[in-house]
Amino acid sequence: MIGIYFSGTGNTKHCIEKLLSFLDQNAEAVPMEDERAQKAVKENSFIILAYPVQYSNIPVMVRDFIRNAASCWNGKQVLCMATMGMFSGDGTGCSARLLKKHGAAIMGGLQIHMPDSVCDSKLLKKSLETNQRIVLQADQKIEAAAKQIKAGNYPKEGLGFFCHLAGLLGQRLWFYGKTLHYSNQLKIHSNCVGCGLCASLCPMKNITMRNGKPVAKDHCTMCYRCISSCPQKAITLLGKEVYEQCRFERYI
């Protein structure tokens, strides 16, 4: 068993590590951007694939990872795990359908509500106490799901027809353009001090340092990792200012 995950602000990392701790304490969770990730898929028969949903869709980086490892999925058993700030619909189903095309056997789907990670929008912001409660409920759900899985009963969240319809009509149809390609909308503002942290954290290597200042290219996967970690709150993506930096460590 292996866990392969993509996590921007730490939510998904926490969830997959929590699930693995209940299922197999010897199993490793490997970040998707790690050069070992594709090899790990090839060498393991059971894979938990975890990622955050964006507008009821999977991030472009996750889609590309599945496709780039196309020859590795055939015959693999996969449990899809999706984390979400509000609504997912078929967040797990989006990857499951793609994985099936490459020969994977989808064992189940698990969708976990976690604190919102969009730092430059007020829309989903909640109090610290509410977010701590959300994490506690997520942990309880993961523990319950692990017990079911060990008994051979896999959750099927997000995999059915009506889930597909909900995800499609609820968000994906209206916001499809936002998740179809990588984004070129990352903005680095004048209060940036050139510390270089954003460039070192970016999973896509989308930010490079030039003359002591970070420069964003057109390959942002909208994970919010740089925005959540910038000490100056100098980076935005969807909005114009950072309202609250969202890192999982704040909630534990």
Residue pairs with C-beta under 8 A, 6 or more apart in sequence:
1 20
1 23
1 24
1 27
1 44
1 46
1 47
1 48
2 27
2 28
2 29
2 30
2 40
2 41
2 43
2 44
2 46
2 47
2 48
3 16
3 17
3 19
3 20
3 27
3 28
3 29
3 30
3 47
3 48
3 50
4 29
4 30
4 32
4 37
4 40
4 41
4 47
4 48
4 49
4 50
4 65
5 12
5 13
5 16
5 29
5 30
5 31
5 32
5 48
5 49
5 50
5 51
5 81
6 12
6 31
6 32
6 33
6 50
6 51
6 52
6 59
6 61
6 62
6 65
6 203
6 223
7 13
7 14
7 31
7 50
7 51
7 52
7 223
8 52
8 117
8 222
8 223
8 224
8 225
8 228
9 117
9 223
9 224
9 225
9 228
9 246
9 247
9 248
10 247
10 248
10 249
11 52
11 83
11 114
11 115
11 117
11 248
12 50
12 51
12 52
12 81
12 83
12 114
13 29
13 31
13 248
14 114
14 135
14 248
15 50
15 81
15 83
15 112
15 114
15 138
15 142
16 29
16 48
16 50
16 81
17 29
18 139
18 142
18 143
19 48
19 81
19 110
19 142
19 145
19 146
20 27
20 28
20 29
20 48
22 142
22 143
22 146
22 147
22 150
23 146
23 149
23 150
28 40
30 36
30 37
30 40
31 37
31 203
32 51
32 61
32 62
32 65
32 203
33 61
33 203
33 204
37 65
38 65
38 68
38 69
38 72
40 47
41 47
41 69
41 72
41 73
41 76
42 69
42 72
44 76
45 75
45 76
45 77
46 76
46 77
46 78
46 79
46 107
47 76
47 77
47 78
47 79
48 78
48 79
48 81
49 62
49 66
49 78
49 79
49 80
49 81
49 95
49 99
50 80
50 81
50 82
50 83
51 58
51 59
51 62
51 81
51 82
51 83
51 95
52 59
52 82
52 83
52 84
52 85
52 114
52 117
52 223
53 82
53 83
53 84
53 88
53 91
53 94
54 178
54 179
54 222
55 171
55 172
55 174
55 175
55 176
55 178
55 179
56 87
56 88
56 89
56 90
56 91
56 94
56 167
56 168
56 170
56 171
56 172
56 175
57 91
57 94
57 167
57 171
57 172
57 175
57 176
57 179
58 82
58 91
58 94
58 95
58 98
58 179
59 179
59 221
59 222
59 223
60 179
60 180
60 181
60 182
60 221
61 182
61 203
61 204
61 221
61 223
62 95
63 95
63 98
66 73
66 95
66 98
66 99
66 102
67 98
67 102
70 102
71 102
73 99
73 102
73 103
73 104
74 102
74 103
74 104
75 103
75 104
75 105
76 103
76 104
76 105
77 104
77 105
77 107
78 96
78 99
78 104
78 105
78 106
78 107
79 106
79 107
79 108
79 109
79 110
79 149
79 154
80 92
80 93
80 95
80 96
80 99
80 106
80 108
80 109
80 110
80 158
80 159
81 92
81 109
81 110
81 111
81 112
82 88
82 91
82 92
82 95
82 109
82 110
82 111
82 112
82 158
83 111
83 112
83 113
83 114
84 91
84 111
84 112
84 113
84 114
85 113
85 114
85 115
85 116
85 117
85 118
85 124
86 113
86 116
86 124
87 170
87 171
88 111
88 158
88 167
89 158
89 163
89 164
89 165
89 166
89 167
89 168
89 170
89 171
89 172
90 158
90 159
90 160
90 163
90 164
90 166
90 167
90 168
91 111
91 158
91 167
92 109
92 110
92 111
92 157
92 158
92 159
93 109
93 158
93 159
93 160
93 163
93 164
93 167
94 167
96 106
96 109
96 158
96 159
99 106
100 106
106 159
107 154
108 149
108 154
108 155
108 156
108 157
108 159
109 155
109 156
109 157
109 158
109 159
110 142
110 145
110 155
110 157
111 157
111 158
112 138
112 141
112 142
113 134
113 137
113 138
114 134
114 135
114 138
114 248
115 126
115 131
115 134
115 135
115 246
115 248
115 251
116 123
116 124
116 125
116 126
116 246
117 224
117 228
117 246
118 124
118 224
118 238
118 246
119 224
119 227
119 228
119 236
119 242
119 243
119 244
119 245
119 246
120 227
120 236
120 237
120 238
120 239
120 240
120 241
120 242
120 243
121 238
121 239
121 243
122 243
125 243
125 244
126 134
128 250
128 251
131 250
131 251
132 251
132 252
134 251
135 248
135 251
135 252
145 155
148 154
148 155
149 155
157 163
158 167
172 179
178 222
179 222
182 204
182 206
182 218
182 219
182 220
182 221
183 218
183 220
183 221
183 222
183 237
184 216
184 217
184 218
184 220
185 220
185 237
185 238
186 206
186 207
186 216
186 220
186 226
186 235
186 236
186 237
187 216
187 235
187 236
187 237
188 198
188 207
188 213
188 214
188 215
188 216
188 234
188 235
189 234
189 235
189 236
190 234
191 232
191 233
191 234
192 213
192 214
192 230
192 232
192 234
192 235
193 231
193 232
193 234
194 209
194 212
194 213
194 214
195 231
195 232
196 209
196 214
197 226
197 229
197 230
197 231
198 207
198 214
198 226
198 229
198 230
198 235
199 207
199 208
199 209
199 214
201 225
201 226
201 229
202 225
202 226
203 221
203 223
203 225
204 219
204 220
204 221
205 219
206 216
206 217
206 218
206 219
206 220
206 221
207 214
207 215
207 216
207 217
207 226
208 214
208 215
208 217
209 215
220 237
222 237
224 237
224 246
226 235
227 235
227 236
227 237
227 242
227 245
228 245
228 246
228 247
229 245
229 247
230 242
230 245
233 241
233 242
233 245
235 242
236 242
